């Protein structure tokens, strides 16, 4: 287990050591979340590195990463715990076959830790080797408001309640990271319990540094072209702008094809790595791709 950094620069260095190039603002809010033990709420477009920050913190600190992937209809049975009904039925049938089963005793035995199936929220409240885990509650905006309300207990007191067993409280609060793609607004009551940061698309210099960290085998000239082209794409009227994740994926695709420089033909063949909607692909293919490429080459010429 690695000690929590004692400065903003220390956090930035810790993240950089895992290949995550952060802005000063992000490093600051991560430092405060770690120092104050507050949950960190990250909002932003998909693919800008919100989920990755939790993975990087867990890896850097040597903590276990526990991920709760949110979806519509998520409830306590899926997020906190459920009972192993199959095992309970076997125990009931076995007791019945033996005859003379004490119903009260059997009932008390069925609802014990032996038949409890732990889900991410409950697991995060348990002691973990190496210290408190990193709990990633990913894409919270996909859930329903009732589940948000349920989270209030967990994030207020770092505890969950199991009616049959009582309250389970974390001996050491987990490091909590919540993410949202902002497909809907998350309730203020939940946000008030967190430190907040909007993760935006990086500027060209930081995106180039990110690409250099994640795809170091790419030649510098190709990396500059990739970043400049993606940055230009984000200024176009697209249904879904490419994130940093798509920039990295595209670079790796181009490397796999032994590409050393962008051409309109290469861009047309690999647009599916950075654009995920056919309307966007059709808009950029052909003469538009050539126009964008010519523009960025003019911008990069002095470099």
C-alpha positions in Angstrom: 0.0 0.0 0.0 1.3 3.4 -1.0 0.8 6.5 1.2 -1.6 9.2 0.0 0.4 12.1 -1.5 0.6 15.2 0.8 0.5 17.8 -2.0 -1.2 18.6 -5.3 2.1 18.2 -7.1 2.4 14.8 -5.4 -1.0 13.7 -6.7 -0.2 14.9 -10.2 3.1 12.9 -10.1 1.3 9.9 -8.7 -1.2 10.0 -11.6 1.5 10.6 -14.2 3.4 7.6 -12.8 0.4 5.5 -14.0 0.2 7.2 -17.4 -2.6 9.6 -16.5 -1.8 13.2 -17.5 -4.1 15.4 -15.4 -4.9 19.0 -15.3 -3.9 21.1 -12.3 -7.6 21.5 -11.4 -8.2 17.7 -11.5 -5.1 17.0 -9.5 -6.3 19.6 -6.9 -9.8 18.1 -6.5 -8.3 14.5 -6.3 -5.9 15.7 -3.6 -8.8 17.3 -1.6 -10.9 14.2 -1.9 -8.1 12.0 -0.6 -7.1 14.4 2.1 -10.6 15.1 3.4 -12.1 11.6 2.8 -14.9 13.1 0.6 -16.5 11.3 -2.3 -15.4 12.7 -5.7 -18.1 13.4 -8.3 -16.8 13.6 -11.9 -19.0 14.7 -14.7 -18.1 15.1 -18.4 -18.6 13.6 -21.9 -17.9 9.9 -22.4 -14.3 9.0 -23.1 -12.6 11.9 -21.3 -11.0 9.8 -18.6 -13.5 9.8 -15.7 -13.5 6.1 -15.1 -9.8 5.8 -15.7 -9.1 8.2 -12.8 -10.5 5.6 -10.3 -8.5 2.8 -11.9 -5.3 4.9 -11.7 -5.8 5.9 -8.1 -6.4 2.3 -7.1 -3.3 1.1 -8.9 -1.1 4.0 -7.6 -2.2 3.5 -4.0 -2.2 -0.3 -4.1 -5.9 -0.4 -3.1 -8.5 -2.8 -4.4 -10.8 -1.3 -7.0 -14.5 -2.2 -6.5 -16.7 -1.1 -9.4 -20.4 -0.7 -9.5 -21.6 -0.2 -13.1 -24.9 1.6 -13.0 -27.8 1.0 -15.3 -31.5 1.7 -15.4 -33.4 -0.3 -12.8 -30.4 -0.9 -10.6 -31.6 -1.6 -7.0 -30.2 -2.6 -3.6 -30.3 -6.3 -4.5 -27.9 -5.8 -7.3 -25.8 -3.0 -5.7 -25.6 -4.0 -2.0 -26.5 -7.7 -1.3 -28.8 -10.5 -2.1 -29.5 -13.9 -0.5 -28.4 -17.1 -2.1 -31.8 -18.5 -2.6 -30.6 -21.7 -4.3 -28.4 -22.6 -1.3 -31.2 -21.7 1.1 -33.6 -24.0 -0.7 -31.1 -26.8 -0.5 -30.8 -26.2 3.3 -34.6 -26.2 3.6 -35.0 -29.5 1.7 -32.2 -31.1 3.6 -33.9 -30.1 6.9 -37.3 -31.4 5.8 -35.8 -34.7 4.7 -34.1 -35.1 8.1 -37.5 -34.5 9.7 -38.5 -32.7 12.8 -36.8 -29.5 11.7 -37.2 -26.6 14.2 -38.7 -23.8 11.9 -37.5 -20.9 14.1 -34.0 -22.3 14.3 -33.9 -23.0 10.6 -35.1 -19.5 9.7 -32.4 -18.0 11.9 -29.7 -20.1 10.2 -30.9 -19.3 6.7 -30.3 -15.5 7.1 -26.7 -15.5 8.1 -23.4 -14.5 6.4 -23.1 -18.1 5.0 -26.0 -17.3 2.6 -25.2 -13.7 1.9 -24.0 -12.7 -1.6 -22.1 -9.4 -1.3 -22.4 -6.9 -4.1 -20.1 -3.9 -4.6 -21.5 -1.4 -2.1 -21.4 -4.0 0.8 -18.0 -5.3 -0.3 -16.6 -1.7 -0.2 -17.7 -1.4 3.5 -15.7 -4.5 4.5 -12.1 -4.4 5.6 -9.8 -5.0 2.6 -6.1 -6.0 2.4 -4.0 -3.0 1.8 -6.5 -0.5 3.3 -9.8 1.0 2.3 -10.7 0.2 -1.3 -11.5 2.6 -4.2 -15.2 2.4 -4.8 -16.1 3.4 -8.4 -19.8 4.1 -8.9 -19.7 4.4 -12.7 -22.3 6.3 -14.9 -24.6 7.2 -12.0 -26.8 9.1 -14.4 -28.0 5.8 -15.9 -29.8 4.9 -12.6 -33.2 6.0 -11.3 -33.7 8.6 -8.6 -34.8 6.0 -6.0 -31.3 4.5 -6.2 -29.7 7.9 -5.7 -31.7 8.3 -2.5 -30.5 4.9 -1.4 -26.9 6.0 -1.9 -27.3 8.9 0.5 -27.0 6.6 3.5 -23.9 4.9 2.1 -22.2 8.2 1.3 -23.3 10.1 4.4 -22.2 7.5 7.0 -20.4 4.9 4.9 -22.7 2.2 6.0 -25.4 0.0 4.6 -28.3 -1.7 6.3 -29.3 -5.4 5.9 -32.6 -5.9 7.6 -31.9 -9.5 8.7 -28.4 -8.7 10.0 -28.3 -5.0 10.9 -26.0 -2.2 9.9 -22.6 -2.7 8.4 -20.3 0.3 8.8 -17.0 0.7 7.1 -14.1 0.7 9.6 -12.3 3.0 7.2 -14.3 5.0 4.6 -13.6 3.8 1.0 -12.2 6.2 -1.5 -15.4 6.9 -3.5 -15.4 8.1 -7.2 -18.8 8.7 -8.8 -19.0 9.4 -12.6 -21.7 10.8 -14.8 -22.0 11.4 -18.5 -24.8 13.9 -17.7 -27.6 12.2 -19.7 -29.7 13.5 -16.8 -29.2 15.7 -13.8 -28.1 14.0 -10.5 -30.0 15.3 -7.4 -28.4 18.1 -5.4 -28.7 16.1 -2.2 -26.2 13.6 -3.5 -23.9 16.2 -5.1 -23.7 18.1 -1.8 -22.0 15.1 -0.2 -19.2 15.1 -2.9 -16.5 17.3 -4.2 -17.3 18.1 -7.8 -15.2 18.4 -11.0 -16.2 18.7 -14.7 -13.7 16.7 -16.8 -13.5 18.5 -20.1 -11.8 17.6 -23.3 -8.1 18.3 -23.0 -6.3 21.0 -25.0 -4.0 19.9 -27.8 -0.8 20.1 -25.6 -2.3 17.9 -22.8 -3.9 15.5 -25.3 -0.5 15.1 -27.0 1.1 14.3 -23.6 -1.7 11.8 -22.9 -1.1 10.1 -26.3 2.6 10.0 -25.7 2.0 8.3 -22.3 -0.5 5.8 -23.7 1.0 5.1 -27.1 4.7 5.9 -26.8 5.6 3.9 -29.8 3.9 6.4 -32.1 6.2 8.7 -33.9 6.0 12.3 -32.8 4.9 13.6 -36.2 2.1 11.1 -36.4 1.0 11.9 -32.9 0.8 15.6 -33.6 -1.3 14.9 -36.7 -3.7 12.5 -34.8 -4.2 15.0 -32.0 -4.7 18.0 -34.4 -7.2 16.0 -36.4 -9.2 14.9 -33.4 -9.1 18.4 -31.9 -10.4 19.7 -35.2 -13.2 17.1 -35.3 -14.4 18.3 -32.0 -15.1 21.7 -33.5 -17.3 20.1 -36.2 -21.1 19.6 -35.8 -21.1 16.0 -34.9 -23.6 13.9 -33.0 -20.9 12.4 -30.7 -17.5 14.1 -30.5 -14.5 11.8 -30.0 -13.1 11.5 -26.6 -9.5 10.9 -25.4 -10.2 7.2 -25.4 -11.0 7.3 -29.1 -7.8 9.3 -29.8 -5.8 6.5 -28.1 -7.7 3.8 -29.9 -7.2 5.5 -33.2 -3.5 5.9 -32.7 -3.2 2.2 -31.8 -5.2 1.2 -34.9 -2.9 3.4 -37.1 0.2 1.8 -35.5 -1.2 -1.7 -36.2 -1.5 -0.7 -39.9 2.1 0.7 -39.9 0.8 4.1 -40.8 3.5 6.8 -40.5 1.4 9.8 -41.8 -2.3 10.5 -42.2 -3.9 10.5 -45.7 -7.5 10.9 -46.7 -7.6 7.2 -47.6 -6.3 6.1 -44.2 -8.7 8.4 -42.4 -11.7 7.0 -44.4 -10.6 3.4 -43.6 -10.2 4.0 -39.9 -12.9 6.5 -39.0 -14.8 3.8 -37.1 -12.1 4.0 -34.4 -13.0 7.6 -33.5 -16.6 8.2 -34.7 -19.3 5.9 -33.5 -22.3 7.1 -35.5 -22.8 6.5 -39.2 -24.1 10.0 -39.8 -20.9 11.4 -38.4 -18.7 9.1 -40.5 -20.5 10.0 -43.7 -20.2 13.7 -42.9 -16.4 13.4 -42.5 -15.5 10.9 -45.2 -14.2 12.0 -48.6 -13.5 15.6 -49.5 -14.3 16.8 -45.9 -11.6 14.5 -44.5 -9.1 15.9 -47.0 -10.1 19.5 -46.2 -9.6 18.9 -42.5 -6.3 17.2 -43.1 -5.1 20.1 -45.3 -6.1 22.6 -42.6 -4.2 20.8 -39.8 -1.1 20.4 -42.0 -1.1 24.2 -42.5 -1.4 24.7 -38.7 1.4 22.1 -38.0 3.7 23.4 -40.8 5.7 25.8 -38.5 6.2 22.9 -36.0 
